[in-house]
């Protein structure tokens, strides 16, 4: 077995968040040191998954888990809007 950290709710949320950040072109692609081009469709899907997770776990999370999920969703939604606006502006140029 590998020496991977124990799976926790917070680690799961952060993993989904990192995947969304990769699709937003804000983190390097796996195996590289450079971000790829934004993939807004995939980023939106992961943000929706996190939103669904928030909805389905309501009332079952501890305070730190709930706070993390709220913060991650807020940050990803704001970054999505920024990237989408930049993409739209670039397409209009």
N, C-alpha and C positions, 0 to 999 in steps of 0.2 A: 504494500500500500504506500501511497505517496505521503509526503509531509505537508499536506494541505491543511489550512485552518478549518476548524469545525464550522459547519454550515449553521449560520444564525439568520434570523429574519433580516437584521441590519446588513449583513454581508450579502444576502440575496438582493436586497434593494440597491445596494451600492453596485453590485454586478450589473443589474439591469440599467442603472444610471450610467455606468461606464460604457456600456454598449450603445446607449442612446447618444452619448457624447461623441463616440467614434462616428456614428452615422451623421452627426451634426458637423463633422469635420473639425472637432475641437480637441480630440485626442488622437495619437498615432494609431494607424492600423496595426493589428497584431503582427508581430515579426518585423516591424519597420520602426523608424524613428520619425516618420512624417505622417501627418493626417492626410486622409484621402479626401476626395470631393464630398460635399454634403449629399446625403441620401435622405431627403425630407420625408419620403414615404415610410422608410424603415424607422426613422427617428420618431415620427408621429405614432407609429404602431407601438413602439416601446413606451412612449409616454402614456398612451391609452392603456396599456397593460398595467403600468404603475397606478394609474387612476382607478382601474378596476380593482386592483389589489387593495387600494385604500378603501374603496367602497365595501368590499367583501370582508375586510378585517376590522371595520369600524366597531369599536367597543371591545376589541380583543387584544389590543396592543398596549404595551406599557408606554409610559410618557415619552421615554427616549425614542422608542421605535416610531411612535406616532409623529414626534417632532422631526425625526429624520425623513420620514416619508413625505411629510408636508414640505420640508425644505427642498428635498430633491425634486418634487413635482413643480414647485414654484420656479426653481432655478432652470429646470429643463424647459418649462413652458416659455420662460423669458428668452432663453437662448434660441429656442425654436423660432420665436417671432423675429429675433434679430437676424438669424441666418436666412429665414424665408424672405425678409425684407431686402437683405443684401442680394440674394439670388434674383429677386424680382427686379431690383435696380440694375443689376448686371445684365439681365436679359433685355431691359429697356434701353440700354446704352447703345 
